[in-house]
Amino acid sequence: MSANRTQATPTSDNLTLHLRVVSRAMADLVTPFQSAMLEVRAPGLEPISPEHPFSDPVHAGDTRDEDIAFVVPSTLNLDHAVLRIHYFSELKEIPLAALPKDSRP
């Protein structure tokens, strides 16, 4: 996982998170990967959903690399923000400050 942040407007930034999704499905099934499962959260802000909705199945045994874009306030301090992932009854929060900057060309 990595992050890339660029200015979009004077008051907002594009935050692109590169994620690798690994299917936990049993043979012949899929793991759902949907925009509704992800949000950026920070104290004092409403949850921020991905910029574009999506719904992609990840087949058993497969992985999928995705760039997920969020539009965030330019004042958002990533040291205090997390990516929250909902997967059925599971909930995981990943601190955005811990992510490496995207080094892909």
DRENDO-1510 file (C-alpha; in Angstrom, 1 decimal, always signed):
<recs>
REC; n; res; u; v; w
REC; 1; MET; +0.0; +0.0; +0.0 .
REC; 2; SER; +1.2; +3.5; -0.8 .
REC; 3; ALA; -0.1; +7.1; -1.0 .
REC; 4; ASN; +0.2; +10.0; -3.4 .
REC; 5; ARG; -1.1; +13.4; -2.6 .
REC; 6; THR; -1.4; +16.2; -5.2 .
REC; 7; GLN; -3.1; +19.6; -5.1 .
REC; 8; ALA; -6.5; +19.7; -7.0 .
REC; 9; THR; -7.8; +23.1; -6.1 .
REC; 10; PRO; -6.7; +25.8; -3.6 .
REC; 11; THR; -8.8; +24.0; -0.9 .
REC; 12; SER; -8.7; +20.3; -1.9 .
REC; 13; ASP; -6.2; +17.7; -2.7 .
REC; 14; ASN; -6.3; +14.4; -4.6 .
REC; 15; LEU; -5.2; +11.5; -2.4 .
REC; 16; THR; -4.6; +8.3; -4.3 .
REC; 17; LEU; -4.1; +5.2; -2.3 .
REC; 18; HIS; -2.5; +2.2; -4.0 .
REC; 19; LEU; -4.1; -0.9; -2.5 .
REC; 20; ARG; -3.5; -4.6; -3.0 .
REC; 21; VAL; -6.6; -6.7; -2.4 .
REC; 22; VAL; -6.1; -10.4; -1.7 .
REC; 23; SER; -9.1; -12.7; -2.0 .
REC; 24; ARG; -10.1; -14.6; +1.1 .
REC; 25; ALA; -12.8; -16.5; -0.7 .
REC; 26; MET; -13.0; -20.3; -0.9 .
REC; 27; ALA; -12.6; -22.0; -4.2 .
REC; 28; ASP; -15.1; -21.0; -6.9 .
REC; 29; LEU; -16.2; -17.9; -4.9 .
REC; 30; VAL; -15.2; -14.3; -4.9 .
REC; 31; THR; -14.3; -11.6; -2.4 .
REC; 32; PRO; -16.2; -8.4; -3.0 .
REC; 33; PHE; -14.2; -5.2; -3.3 .
REC; 34; GLN; -16.4; -2.1; -3.3 .
REC; 35; SER; -16.1; +1.6; -2.8 .
REC; 36; ALA; -18.6; +1.4; +0.1 .
REC; 37; MET; -16.0; -0.6; +2.0 .
REC; 38; LEU; -13.5; +2.3; +2.2 .
REC; 39; GLU; -13.4; +5.7; +3.8 .
REC; 40; VAL; -10.8; +8.2; +4.9 .
REC; 41; ARG; -11.4; +9.3; +8.5 .
REC; 42; ALA; -9.9; +12.1; +10.5 .
REC; 43; PRO; -10.9; +13.9; +13.8 .
REC; 44; GLY; -13.3; +16.7; +13.2 .
REC; 45; LEU; -14.2; +15.6; +9.6 .
REC; 46; GLU; -17.1; +13.6; +8.1 .
REC; 47; PRO; -15.9; +10.3; +6.6 .
REC; 48; ILE; -14.6; +10.8; +3.0 .
REC; 49; SER; -15.6; +8.1; +0.5 .
REC; 50; PRO; -13.7; +7.3; -2.7 .
REC; 51; GLU; -14.2; +9.8; -5.5 .
REC; 52; HIS; -15.7; +7.2; -7.8 .
REC; 53; PRO; -18.0; +4.3; -6.9 .
REC; 54; PHE; -16.9; +0.8; -7.9 .
REC; 55; SER; -17.7; -2.8; -7.3 .
REC; 56; ASP; -15.2; -5.5; -8.4 .
REC; 57; PRO; -15.1; -9.2; -7.5 .
REC; 58; VAL; -11.7; -10.7; -6.7 .
REC; 59; HIS; -11.8; -14.4; -7.4 .
REC; 60; ALA; -10.5; -17.0; -5.0 .
REC; 61; GLY; -6.7; -17.1; -4.9 .
REC; 62; ASP; -6.3; -13.9; -6.9 .
REC; 63; THR; -4.9; -10.5; -6.0 .
REC; 64; ARG; -5.9; -7.1; -7.5 .
REC; 65; ASP; -3.9; -3.9; -7.4 .
REC; 66; GLU; -6.0; -0.8; -7.5 .
REC; 67; ASP; -5.5; +3.0; -7.2 .
REC; 68; ILE; -8.4; +4.5; -5.2 .
REC; 69; ALA; -8.8; +8.3; -5.4 .
REC; 70; PHE; -10.2; +10.5; -2.6 .
REC; 71; VAL; -10.8; +14.2; -2.7 .
REC; 72; VAL; -9.6; +15.5; +0.7 .
REC; 73; PRO; -9.4; +19.0; +2.2 .
REC; 74; SER; -6.0; +20.5; +1.7 .
REC; 75; THR; -5.8; +21.1; +5.4 .
REC; 76; LEU; -6.1; +17.4; +6.2 .
REC; 77; ASN; -3.2; +16.2; +8.2 .
REC; 78; LEU; -2.4; +12.7; +7.2 .
REC; 79; ASP; -0.6; +12.1; +10.5 .
REC; 80; HIS; -4.1; +12.0; +12.1 .
REC; 81; ALA; -6.0; +10.3; +9.4 .
REC; 82; VAL; -6.8; +6.6; +8.7 .
REC; 83; LEU; -8.1; +4.5; +5.9 .
REC; 84; ARG; -11.1; +2.6; +7.4 .
REC; 85; ILE; -11.9; -0.7; +5.7 .
REC; 86; HIS; -15.2; -2.5; +6.4 .
REC; 87; TYR; -15.4; -6.1; +5.4 .
REC; 88; PHE; -18.7; -7.6; +6.6 .
REC; 89; SER; -18.3; -7.7; +10.4 .
REC; 90; GLU; -14.5; -6.9; +10.3 .
REC; 91; LEU; -13.2; -3.4; +10.6 .
REC; 92; LYS; -9.6; -2.3; +10.0 .
REC; 93; GLU; -8.0; +1.1; +10.3 .
REC; 94; ILE; -4.7; +1.8; +8.6 .
REC; 95; PRO; -2.9; +5.0; +9.7 .
REC; 96; LEU; -2.2; +7.1; +6.5 .
REC; 97; ALA; +1.0; +8.6; +8.1 .
REC; 98; ALA; +2.6; +5.1; +8.1 .
REC; 99; LEU; +2.2; +4.7; +4.3 .
REC; 100; PRO; +5.1; +5.1; +2.0 .
REC; 101; LYS; +4.8; +7.7; -0.7 .
REC; 102; ASP; +4.0; +6.2; -4.1 .
REC; 103; SER; +7.3; +5.7; -6.0 .
REC; 104; ARG; +5.8; +4.2; -9.1 .
REC; 105; PRO; +6.6; +6.1; -12.3 .
</recs>
